[in-house]
Amino acid sequence: MIGGSPLPRAAHFHLRTLELFRLAGIEDEVKTQSEREFLPEGAIVMMDCLSGRKLADIIASLNEGVEAVSPCRRLFVSQPGLEPILRVRRRAGWGDGARRL
């Protein structure tokens, strides 16, 4: 691995992060990578044990109600999946007229 972390990191990104990805012009690439790695909608559920049965939905969808506060949707993408996208865009100069984040 060149320039990335070999250690696992959190894969959930908050709405503001996704809004910044949109501003930087990489939202679609990040969404595509997310779809390769995770189910489209995350949820928080209660299980009887890690490998057991689901007891209840605590939050059925992490994107429930999001459209009222943001044009983006929450998603999951791993750091090893995200870093190459950021690295390529940084080397490319982020495109014409893009703000520096």
C-alpha positions, 0 to 999 in steps of 0.5 A: 500500500503506497501512501495509505493506511494499512489499519482499518478506519471507520467507513461511515461519513456524515452528510457534511462530508458528502456535501464536500465530496459533491463540491469537490466533484467526487460524489459520484465516484465515492458513491460508486465505490460505496456500492462496491463495498457495502449495501446501499442503505445502512441500518442500526439493528439489535442482535441477540449476538454478533452471529445471531438473529436480528431482534429489532430495527433501531434505525431502519435506514441511516438516510431516513429524513435526510432529504429535509436537510441535505441534497446528499445521502449518507453512505459507507466507504472504506478508507482504502476505497476512498483514498485512491479517489482523493489521491487521483483528484488531488494529483489532477488539480481538482478541476477548473474552478473547484474550490480548494478544500 
